[in-house]
């Protein structure tokens, strides 16, 4: 076996056991040959990571904002990202971390890179929607999706710091985590930025000054990251450490300064109805306490308005349900005049991405086909 240039920190542990690079090869082969699906993913990543013939790692996007794409990310930049997380979240060597994310996407892979680079004691478990159900020991750090966080509220005391990404954290969930001793951060990032490049505390010691979460502070940049906006008002990201050139996103933001911003929504989701631009994500936040089922705001073509604002709800068709929902939405005082959906559609089953996010585009395509 060739000696890998990517070293293992001497304090690194996997499931409580010290391993060097050579020993991790054996672990990887064992996972691939005898492990379950998530262990096989870990094994494949470890073999790729220590393969000195390649200085990049193949990463695939989830497809939540479009067709899934494949990127080849330099290993050195993944290490730089891990070091930035260490500095921002103060996660030193011997940090006891829990990995409950699949290792075939950036979030899970970066947990492994951080552990290998920073010398963590990493425990890997089967990724589920209830990751803490089988946990009876304390951890310093864990990364979760909003859904995983929502199903772990009664057991969050087992983790000191949690980062939440892969989807928008609802205002109702933000309210439920206030006052908890666990430090919980919402992170912003994507595959192209090698995981998160910004974060903000969701449950600050001082609490929230408003009930709908609007008092949350803006996202703050990781070390060596700078933000800007293009002529559309979309976020641009610059960093000599992790990017070869400035990355232009499709995320509309309110830029506070080169290190801070508020996220408003995706420009490809914006609805232009009668010349008025409406943000579906804003509408969804305002309606989340009214609708317990999965839902999203979108639009359909309209001869007069250009685009007609609609609401799509994952629910079996029921005229009674539809009537009650229409009344509740019409009565919602937080919705502005142009934020009230013109139509509401019920779909029994949404289309989802491999990572569990609603595939808006595909679901809307299926709806359009049914209406034709």
Buried (B, 14 or more C-beta within 10 A) or exposed (E): EEEBEBBBBEBBBBEEEEBEBEEBBEBBBEBBEEBEEBBBBBBBBBBBBBBEEEBBBEBBBBBBBEEEEEBEBBBBBBBBBBBBBBEBBEBEBBBBBBBBBBBBBBBBBBBBBBBBBBBBBBBBBEBEBEBBEEBEEEBBBBBBBBBBBBBBEEBBEBBBBBBBBBBBBBBEBBBBBEEBEBBBBBBBBBBBBBBBBBBBBBBBEEEBEEEBBEEBEBBBBBBBBBBBBEEEEBBBBBBEBBBEEEBBBBBBBEBBEEBBBBBBBBBEBBBEBEEBEBBBBBBBBBBBBEBEEBBBBBBBEBEEBBBBBBBBBBBEEEEEBBEEBBEEBEEBEEBEEBBBBBEBBBBEEBBBBBBBBBBBBBBBEBBEEEEE
